[in-house]
Amino acid sequence: MHREDINRSDLKDSGENKALDSAQRSGQGAADNKARRKVLIAFFTTAIALLLVIALLVVTIDPFFHYHRPIEGFPYIVDNQLSQNPGMAKNMIYDSAIVGSSMTVNFNTNDFANELGLNTIKLSYSGALPKDDFNILSFIYDEDSYSRQNGDVKAIFMVIDPNVMTADINATKYDLPEYLYDDNVINDINYLFNKDVLFQYILKPIIQRQGTDLSTVYYSWWTPEYYNEQWVMPNYVPAEKVEEVTSKDAYIDSTAINLEKNILPFIREHEETTFYIFFAPYSVLYWYDVMQENHLDATLYQTEYIANTLLSYDNVRLFDFMDNEEIITDINNYADEIHYKPEFNSWMVQCFYDGTEEIFEGDIEKDMEHLKAVVTGYDYETLFSRYSIKQE
C-alpha cells in the first residue's frame, strides 16, 4: 500500500476516533447536566418544602396572634409589645383593655376581674406617645376583631402622661413592624420567615414548656428590692437649670391637637365604653426636674386643660393620683423618678371600683394647687445631702 493511502487511512481512523470521543464527551456532558439539574431540583424542592413547613408552623402556632386566637395548650411567650399587642387586641377574648405607657405595665389583670368583674387584657407600650395609644385603640375597636364580634368593649383603662402630649401627632415611641399593623398580606413574609419568630417564640417555648402569665404580662424588671431610696438616689441625676420660664400656655396647642387626633375620636365614637383615665403619681424628683427646667406652671396648666377636656364627656371617669402627697414624697415607693411599686397599681384598681381619687368638674384646679404646694415646699436639700447631690 502506498504511503499516502496509509496516511489517508490513519487520518480516517483518527477522525473517527475524534468524533467518537466528541460524542462520548457530549454524552457525558449531557449526563452531567442532567445530574446537576436533578441536584438543583432536589435542592429547590427541599428548600421550598422547608419554607412551606416553616410558614405553616408560624401560621398554625401564630405566636404574635396575627391570624387567630392562641391555640389551646401552647405555652406562648408574650414579651414583645410592638409585635404582639396588635394581634392580641384583634384576636384575644376580652371585654376591657389597659392601654398607655409604662405607668400601666404593673397592673395585674386579676385585680380587674376581682374588683370590677372584667376580663381585661393588657396592651401597654412603654414610653407610649399619643399615636401609640391611637394605634392600639384602633385595633381594639376594629370591627373585625374577635372581641368586637362577641360584645362591646365595656371599659378602657388608660394613663395620660402630660409630658408626651406635646409630641408630633404621627410619631411613635419606636419604629413599628408595619407588616403586623397593616392589611397587606404580601409583607407578611417578614413574619412567616422570621428567624426570631421561629426560634424564640415557637421552638423555645416548645422546649421550655413555660409560657407567659398574661395577668402580669409586661411587668417591669424591677423586683421589690429596687423600690427604695438607696437604689433611686445614687442613680438620679438632676436636670440642668434653665433660666427662661416656659409660658403658661406653651403646651396647650400641641396638647389639644394630640387629644383631638389620637384620643378623643374613640371616646366620642364609643359611648358604650367607659374610659377610666388617670394621671400617674410621679415622685417629687420628677417635679424637681420640672422646676429646674422652669416649666412647672406650664405643665400644671396643661394638666388642667387635659382634665377639663376629658371631663366634658359623659363616658369618661377621671382619676388624679398625681398630687397624692403620701406616695410622691416617699422615694422608697419608686425605682426611679416616676416608676412606682406594683402595689399602687393594685390600689388604683380599687379606686376605679370605689371612686377614691376620682375627680369632677372644678377639682383639677384644686389638685394642681395642692401638687404645686407639695413639690415646691418639699425639703430637697435634706434628701440630696444624704447622697452628696448638689442643688443648683
C-alpha positions in Angstrom: 0.0 0.0 0.0 1.2 3.4 -0.8 2.3 5.7 1.9 -0.3 8.3 1.0 -3.0 5.6 1.3 -1.7 4.6 4.7 -1.8 8.3 5.7 -5.3 8.6 4.5 -6.4 5.5 6.5 -4.7 6.9 9.6 -6.4 10.2 9.1 -9.7 8.5 8.7 -9.3 6.4 11.8 -8.1 9.5 13.7 -11.1 11.5 12.6 -13.5 8.7 13.6 -11.8 8.4 17.0 -12.1 12.1 17.5 -15.8 12.1 16.5 -16.3 9.2 18.9 -14.5 11.0 21.7 -16.5 14.1 21.0 -19.8 12.2 21.1 -18.7 10.5 24.3 -17.8 13.8 25.8 -21.1 15.3 24.6 -23.0 12.4 26.1 -21.1 12.7 29.4 -21.7 16.4 29.5 -25.4 15.9 28.9 -25.4 13.3 31.7 -23.5 15.7 34.0 -26.0 18.5 33.2 -28.9 16.2 33.8 -27.4 15.2 37.2 -26.8 18.8 38.1 -30.4 19.6 37.2 -31.6 16.8 39.4 -29.5 18.1 42.3 -30.8 21.6 41.8 -34.3 20.4 41.5 -33.9 18.4 44.7 -32.3 21.3 46.4 -35.0 23.8 45.5 -37.8 21.3 46.1 -36.4 20.7 49.6 -35.9 24.4 50.2 -39.5 25.2 49.1 -40.8 22.3 51.2 -38.9 23.6 54.2 -40.1 27.1 53.7 -43.7 25.8 53.4 -43.3 23.8 56.6 -41.9 26.9 58.4 -44.8 29.1 57.1 -47.4 26.5 58.1 -45.8 26.2 61.6 -45.9 30.0 62.0 -49.5 30.3 60.8 -50.6 27.4 63.0 -48.9 28.5 66.2 -49.1 32.2 65.3 -47.0 33.5 68.3 -47.9 37.1 67.5 -51.6 36.3 67.2 -51.6 37.9 63.8 -54.1 35.5 62.2 -56.0 33.9 65.0 -56.6 33.4 68.7 -53.9 31.3 70.6 -54.3 27.6 70.2 -55.1 25.7 73.4 -52.2 24.3 75.3 -49.4 26.1 73.6 -47.1 27.9 76.1 -46.9 31.3 74.4 -44.2 33.7 75.3 -45.5 37.3 75.3 -42.8 39.9 75.8 -42.9 42.0 72.7 -45.3 44.9 72.9 -44.6 46.2 69.4 -45.2 42.9 67.7 -47.7 41.2 69.9 -50.1 43.9 71.0 -51.9 44.3 67.7 -52.7 40.6 67.4 -53.8 40.3 71.0 -56.0 43.4 70.6 -57.6 41.9 67.5 -57.9 38.2 68.4 -57.9 37.7 72.1 -61.2 37.4 74.1 -61.7 40.3 76.5 -64.3 42.9 77.5 -61.9 45.6 78.7 -58.3 46.7 78.0 -55.4 48.5 79.6 -53.5 50.9 77.3 -50.8 53.5 77.8 -47.2 53.9 78.9 -45.1 52.0 81.4 -47.3 53.6 84.1 -49.7 50.7 83.3 -47.3 47.7 82.9 -47.5 46.6 86.5 -51.3 46.2 86.6 -52.4 42.7 87.3 -55.5 41.8 85.3 -56.7 39.5 88.1 -57.3 42.7 90.1 -59.7 43.9 87.4 -61.5 40.6 87.5 -61.8 40.5 91.3 -62.7 44.2 91.8 -64.7 45.0 88.7 -65.7 41.7 87.3 -63.9 42.4 84.0 -62.0 40.2 81.6 -59.2 42.6 81.0 -56.2 42.5 78.6 -53.0 44.5 79.0 -51.9 46.3 75.8 -49.3 48.7 77.2 -46.5 50.4 75.3 -43.5 51.5 77.4 -42.9 55.2 76.7 -46.2 55.4 74.7 -46.8 58.5 72.7 -50.4 59.6 71.8 -50.0 57.9 68.4 -49.2 54.6 70.1 -52.4 54.9 72.0 -54.3 55.6 68.8 -52.8 52.6 67.1 -53.8 50.1 69.7 -57.2 51.6 70.2 -57.7 51.3 66.5 -57.1 47.5 66.8 -59.4 47.2 69.9 -62.2 48.9 68.0 -61.6 47.2 64.7 -64.9 45.7 63.6 -63.2 42.5 62.5 -61.7 41.9 66.0 -62.9 38.8 67.8 -64.0 40.7 70.9 -66.0 43.2 68.9 -67.8 40.4 67.2 -68.7 39.0 70.6 -69.8 42.1 72.5 -69.0 45.6 73.3 -65.8 46.8 74.9 -67.0 47.7 78.4 -64.0 49.6 79.7 -60.7 51.1 78.7 -58.1 51.9 81.5 -55.7 54.4 80.3 -53.0 56.7 81.6 -52.4 60.2 80.3 -48.8 61.4 80.6 -48.8 65.2 80.1 -45.1 65.2 79.2 -45.7 63.3 76.0 -48.9 65.1 74.9 -46.8 67.7 73.0 -45.3 65.0 70.7 -45.8 65.0 67.0 -49.3 63.6 66.3 -47.9 60.9 64.0 -44.8 60.0 66.0 -44.5 56.6 67.8 -42.0 55.9 70.5 -40.3 53.2 68.5 -40.3 52.1 64.8 -43.2 49.8 64.2 -43.1 46.4 62.4 -45.5 47.7 59.8 -46.3 44.2 58.5 -48.1 43.5 61.7 -50.0 46.8 61.7 -51.4 46.9 58.1 -53.6 44.7 55.9 -51.0 44.0 53.3 -50.7 40.2 53.2 -47.6 40.4 50.9 -45.4 41.9 53.5 -46.4 39.1 55.9 -43.4 37.3 54.6 -41.5 39.3 57.2 -43.4 37.4 59.8 -43.7 34.0 58.2 -40.0 33.6 57.6 -38.6 35.4 60.6 -35.9 33.5 62.5 -36.7 35.2 65.8 -40.3 34.2 65.5 -39.3 30.6 64.7 -36.6 30.1 67.3 -37.6 32.5 70.1 -41.4 32.3 70.0 -42.1 28.8 68.6 -39.2 26.4 69.3 -38.1 27.9 72.6 -41.5 27.6 74.3 -41.9 24.1 72.9 -38.6 23.1 74.5 -39.1 25.1 77.8 -42.9 24.4 78.1 -43.3 27.6 80.1 -45.4 30.3 78.8 -46.2 33.9 79.9 -48.8 34.6 82.6 -51.0 37.1 80.8 -52.3 38.6 84.0 -48.8 40.0 84.7 -47.6 40.4 81.1 -45.0 43.2 80.5 -44.3 43.6 84.3 -41.2 45.8 84.8 -38.0 44.0 85.5 -37.6 45.8 88.9 -38.1 43.4 91.8 -39.1 44.6 95.3 -35.6 45.4 96.4 -35.2 48.1 93.7 -38.1 50.2 95.1 -36.2 52.2 97.7 -34.4 55.4 98.2 -31.0 53.7 98.4 -31.4 52.5 94.8 -33.0 55.5 93.3 -30.9 58.4 94.6 -27.4 57.2 93.6 -28.8 56.7 90.1 -30.6 60.1 90.0 -29.0 63.0 88.1 -30.9 66.3 88.5 -31.9 68.2 85.3 -29.8 71.2 84.5 -31.1 74.6 85.4 -33.0 76.5 82.7 -33.3 80.3 83.3 -36.0 81.1 80.9 -39.5 80.4 82.2 -41.8 78.5 79.9 -45.0 80.4 79.2 -48.1 79.1 81.0 -49.9 78.2 77.8 -46.9 76.9 75.8 -48.1 73.3 75.7 -51.8 73.9 75.0 -51.9 74.0 71.2 -49.9 70.8 70.7 -51.8 69.0 73.5 -55.1 70.0 72.0 -54.1 68.6 68.6 -53.0 65.3 70.1 -56.2 64.9 72.1 -58.3 65.7 69.0 -56.4 63.4 66.7 -55.4 60.5 68.8 -57.6 60.2 71.9 -61.0 61.9 71.6 -62.3 60.1 68.5 -62.5 56.8 70.4 -64.3 58.5 73.3 -66.8 60.2 71.1 -67.5 57.2 68.8 -67.8 54.6 71.6 -70.3 55.7 74.2 -70.8 52.1 75.1 -67.3 52.1 76.7 -66.4 53.7 80.0 -62.9 55.3 79.7 -61.1 55.2 83.1 -58.4 57.7 82.5 -55.8 58.6 85.2 -52.9 60.9 85.9 -50.0 58.9 87.5 -48.2 59.8 90.7 -44.7 60.8 89.6 -42.3 61.3 92.5 -41.1 64.7 93.8 -37.8 64.0 91.9 -39.7 64.3 88.6 -41.2 67.5 89.8 -37.8 68.8 90.9 -36.6 68.3 87.3 -39.7 70.1 86.0 -38.9 73.1 88.3 -35.2 73.0 87.2 -36.3 73.2 83.6 -38.7 76.1 84.6 -42.0 74.7 83.2 -43.9 73.8 86.3 -46.8 76.3 85.8 -47.0 75.3 82.1 -47.2 71.6 83.0 -49.8 72.1 85.7 -51.9 74.3 83.3 -51.5 71.7 80.6 -52.8 69.0 83.0 -55.8 71.2 83.9 -56.6 71.6 80.2 -56.4 67.8 79.6 -58.6 67.1 82.6 -61.3 69.7 81.7 -61.4 68.5 78.1 -61.9 64.8 79.1 -64.4 65.7 81.8 -66.7 67.1 79.1 -67.5 63.6 78.0 -70.1 61.5 80.0 -68.3 58.2 79.3 -65.0 59.4 80.9 -64.2 58.8 84.6 -61.1 60.7 85.5 -58.7 59.9 88.4 -55.9 62.1 89.6 -53.2 60.3 91.6 -50.7 63.0 90.7 -51.0 65.0 93.9 -51.1 62.1 96.3 -48.6 63.6 98.8 -48.1 60.3 100.8 -47.0 58.5 97.7 -45.0 61.1 95.8 -42.9 62.4 98.7 -41.6 58.9 99.7 -38.8 57.9 97.4 -39.0 54.3 98.8 -42.1 54.0 96.7 -40.1 54.2 93.5 -37.5 52.5 91.4 -36.6 55.8 89.6 -38.2 59.3 89.3 -41.6 58.1 88.0 -42.0 54.3 88.3 -43.9 53.3 91.4 -44.4 50.0 93.2 -46.8 47.5 91.7 -49.0 47.6 94.8 -50.0 51.1 93.8 -51.4 49.7 90.6 -53.5 47.3 92.6 -54.6 50.2 94.8 -55.6 52.1 91.7 -57.9 49.3 90.6 -59.7 49.6 93.9 -60.0 53.3 93.3 -61.6 52.6 89.9 -64.1 50.4 91.8 -64.9 52.7 94.7 -64.3 56.1 93.3 -61.4 57.1 95.5 -59.3 59.9 93.9 -61.9 60.4 91.1 -62.2 64.0 90.1 -65.0 66.0 88.7 -65.5 69.4 87.2 -63.7 72.1 89.2 -61.5 69.5 91.1 -58.4 69.6 88.9 -57.5 73.2 89.6 -57.5 72.5 93.4 -55.4 69.3 92.8 -52.8 71.2 90.8 -52.6 73.9 93.5 -52.1 71.2 96.1 -49.5 69.5 93.9 -47.6 72.8 93.4 -47.5 73.4 97.1 -46.2 69.9 97.8 -43.4 69.9 95.2 -42.3 73.5 95.8 -42.3 73.0 99.6 -40.5 69.7 99.7 -37.2 69.5 101.5 -34.9 68.5 98.6 -31.8 69.9 100.3 -32.0 67.3 103.1 -32.7 64.5 100.7 -29.9 65.5 98.3 -27.4 66.0 101.1 -27.7 62.3 102.1 -26.3 61.4 98.7 -24.0 64.4 98.1 -26.2 65.7 95.3 -25.8 69.4 94.8 -28.7 71.8 94.1 -28.2 74.4 91.5 
